[in-house]
Amino acid sequence: MQVWKKIEKKQFSSIYVLYGTEQFLINETKQKLIANVLTEEEREFNLSTYDLTETPIETVIEDAETFPFFGERKLIIAQNPFFLTAEKSKSKVEHNVATLEAYIANLAPYTILVLAGSYEKLDERRKVTKALKKSSEYIAANKLTEQEIKAWIKEQSGYKGVVIDDAAINQLLILGGTNLMKLQNELDKLALYVGEERVIDVEIVEKLTARSLEQNIFTLVEKVVQRKLDQAFRIYYDLRKQNEEPIKILALITGQFRLIYQTKELQKRGYGQNQIATNLNVHPYRVKLALGQARYFSEQELEKIISILAESDYQLKTGAVQRDVAMELFLFKLQHISQK
């Protein structure tokens, strides 16, 4: 993110507004500010954190206007500024927003104020929000695109003193998904394994990356599509050894095939990858993977699979067939359809 580079160069704004659904980006921005604005010794006196569902904004502004102790700057982080959104809050705290508006017009030169909340969007009709947009570093921490995630992975690898090739990045996304916190943890592990100035390749990613249940389900479906039923069963039995219940596994398989069907249908209507992602409220990378699997099935085959899934779900919930038997029968039927 461009704002991170500015922070690392000590180019600070007097106010930061952080909002969006990607909590990792919000947290990372706050941590970079803490690390670069204040020394460790200064943080004890000049770092303040408030929750605006519990503390009125007037208290925060009073702190912002107070001179720092034993340092040139102070950093104030105010969480959950719900008064910047159109959302209704259960908080009983009343905020005198005019106090914040007055502060924006006359900023304390020694204070850096951060307003941060996990809100999809802010209410830009409000006077205070308009003022903030003009006077602050206004950062929408929304889900990154596939290309942005890939660039972020390369950047993070560079910070850790290692190089990751493009094929390894693709495999990391397939196995680890698009959650930035999880990807950060996986990169930490991969970097530690290869050591400094070493390359992370596909083989290392395959060997070390932890698969989420959802990613295992995606791979299971992929193996069936590739007609590798023995490997699909191996994934299923591994999940059972991890005490994953057949009914939960079936529900995730159903979700994957529903996504495959929906992406295929929307693509037929002329929707692009990002439009499909917006309509289905999923990450564009998941749509890309689902479209890749969709080309192996006709609409009629997908409708039949979803019907079989509903039948298997009924058998599991009513106990008409033993749990593992129901899943095995489903996988055999799925294999039969994919071979056609």
N, C-alpha and C positions, 0 to 999 in steps of 0.2 A: 504494500500500500504506500502511496506517495506520502501520506501524512507521517508514516513511520520514519521515512528518510529525513523529513524535516525535523522531527523530534530528535533523532539521533545526531543531527547537525546543530542541536540547541536552538533551532528556529521555532520558538513557541508562540502560540496564540494566547490571548488573555482568557478566552472562553472556548471550550470544546463541547460540542453537542454530539453524543454518540448514541445512535439508535439503530435498530434492525433486528433481524431474527438470527443472525450468526453471532451467538454469544461469545464464541472464541475470539473473534476479531475485536469485540468490545473489550473483553478482558485483557487481550494482548496489548491494545492501545493504552489502557490504564496502566499496565505494568511498565510499558516503555516510558510513559510520562513519569512515573514514580522513580524509575531508575535514572532518568536523565535530568529531571528538574532538581532533585534533591540528593545530597550525599546521605550516606547511612546515618551519620550523626544528626543531620538536620531533620530527618523524618520523624524523630521522636517529638519534636516541637512544632514542625511546620507542615505536617501532613494530617489532614482531617477528612473523615468519611462520615457522610450522613445518609440516612434513609428517609426520603421525602414522604413516605407513607406514615412516618412517625414524627418527623421534625418539620416545622414550617420553614418556608424559604427565607423568611425574615431572619431567622437564626443563622442560616448559611451566609446570607449577605452581610450580617453583622461581623461574622468571622472573616469574610473576605475583605472587609474594610479595615480590619485590625492589622497593624504592622507585624511582620514576622519576627520571631525570636532567633537570635544568633544565626542569621542568614539573610540573603538578599531576596529570596522568594518563599512563597508558601503555596502549597498545592491543596485544593479542596475538591473532593469527589462527592457529588450529590447523586445518589442512586434514585431511580424510579420517579422521574419528574412527570407524573401522570397528568399534570395540569397543562402539558404541552400537547396532549392527545385529545381525541374525541371520545376516548374510552371512559366508561364509568368506573370509578374506584370505590372499593369498600372502606378506604381510609377515612377516618373521621377528622383528620387534620385539615384545617382551613389555611389556605395560603394567600397571602397578600401579594399577588403577582405584580402589582404596581411597584413593589420594592425591587424586584428583579429588573423590571423595565427601566427604573431610575438608575440602577447599577450599570446596566448595559450602556446607558448614555454617558456614564462617568466612571469608567473602569479603573480599579486600583492597579497601578503599574507593577506592583510587587506580588500580585495574586494571579494564579492560574486556576480557573474554575472549570470543573468538568461536570456536565449534566449527562447522565448515562442511564439508558433504559432499554429493555428488550421489547421494543414496540415496532411493529411492522412499518408504521408510518406515523408522522406527526401531523397535527392539525394546523396546516399552514394558513388557515383563515384567521387564526388568533393573532392579535397585535404583538404579543410577546414572542411568538414563534417567528413572525416576520422580522422582528428586530434582531433576534438571534441569528437568523439566516444571513443577515447583512453584516453582522459584527463578529461572528464566531467561525471557528473551523467546524464546519457542518458535515458530519460523517455518517453516511448510510451504510451500516455494516450488514449488508444483505448477502444471501447465498452467492458464492462465486460461481462463475461459469466454468465449464470444463477446462478451457484454456487458462483461465485465471488460477484455477487450482493447480494445474500443471506448472505454471510459472511460479506459484507460491512454493510448491514442493522443491523445485530447483533452487529457489532463493534460500529456503530453510536448510537445504542440504549444504549449500555454500557456507552458511553461518556455522555449520557443524564441521566444516573442513573436509567434506567428502563430496563426491560427484555421483549423481544418479543418472543413468542413461534413459532415453525416451521409452524403450521397451519396458524397463523396470518400473517407470512411472505408470504406464498403462496397466501393468499387472498389479501394482500397488492399489490403484483405484478399483480394479475389479475385485480384489480380495478384501481391501480395507474400507471400501465405500468412500463417501465424500465428506464425512464428518471431520472437520479440521482438528478437533481435539484428539480424536483417535489416530488420524494421520500423523500428527505431531508426535504422539507416543510411539508409533511404529517407526518413524524416522529416527527418533532418539535411540531406539533399540538397534536399528540397522546400522546407524553411524558408529555406535559403540562396538558392534561386531566387526566392521571392516577396518576400524581405526582411521587415523588421519591420512589424508591424501590418497584415499583408496576409492575405487568405483563400486557402487551398488548396482548389481546386475539382476536380471530376471531370476536367475537361479537362487540368489541370496534372498530376494523378495519371497519367492515360493517357499523357501526353507523356513523363514522366520516370521512372516506376517501372520498374525492371529486372524482367523476367519470368524466373523460374526455369524450368528444363526442365519440371518437374512442372506449373507453372502454364500453360506453353505447351500441354502435352498436354491439360489441362483445357479450355482455350480451343478447341483443335482439335476435341475431342469436342463442345463446345457449338456450334461452327459447323456441324458435321454435323447435330446435332439440329435446328438452325434452318434446315437445308437450304441452307446457304451453302457449297456444296462448293468454290467458287473460293477463298474465304477459308481454308478448311481446308487446301487444297493449298498456299496461300501460306505458311501457318504451317509446314507440313511442309518445304517447300523452303528456307525461312529456317533451319530447324534443320539441314538438310543442309549449308547454306553455313557453318554454325558447326561443321561436322565431327561432328555427332551421328550415330551409326550407326543405320541402320534397325532393327536387331535390338534396340537399347536403346530406341528410340522405341516400337517395337511392345510391348516388355515393359511400359512405363509405360502405354500405352493399355490393355493387358490388365489391369493393376492397377486402373485407373480403372473399367473395366467390371465387374470382379469386385466392386469396392466398391459400384457402383451396384446390382448384382444382390443383394448381401448386405444392403444397407440396405433395399431393397424387400422382401425376404423377411422380415427382422426386423420391419419396420414392419407387415407383414401379420399377424404374430404378436402385435401389440399393444405392441411395444417403443417407448419414447419415444426422442427424439434422443440424450439423454445415456446411456441404457441401451445403445443401439446403439453409441455411441462407446466405451463401456467394454468391451463384448463384442468389438469389432473392434480395440480398442487404437489408435484414431485420434482426432484432435481433433474435438470436436462440430461445429465449423464445417465441416470437410470432410464430415461426415455430412449437414449441412444442404444443402450444395451438391450432393452426390450424390443426395439425395432429390429435389432440384429437377430433376435430369436424369432420374431414374428414372421420373417420371410420363409421359415421352414414349415409354416402351417397355413392352410387356407382358413377362411372365416368359418366354413362349415366344420372343419376339424377342431377349431378353437371352441366353437359352440358345443360340440360333442364332448370335448375335454371338460369344459365347465359343468356340463350335465353330469358327467362321471364323478367329478369332484363333489357335487352336491349329493349324489347317491352315496359316495364313500363317507361323507360327513354324517349323513343320516345313519349309516351302518355303525359308525364309531360311537355316535351319541346314544343310540338305542341298544348297543351291545349285540346287534344282530350277527356280527362277525367279530372274531377276536381282533384286538387292536392292530397287532403287527400283520396279521393276515389281510386285513382290510387295506393297509398301506401297500403290501406286496402285490395284491390284486390290482390296485390302482396303477402301480408302476408298470406292471405287465401290460395293462390296457393302454397306457400312455405310450409305451414302446411300440405296441402294435400299430397305433395311429400314426406315430412319427415315421414308421417304416413305409407306410402307404404313401 
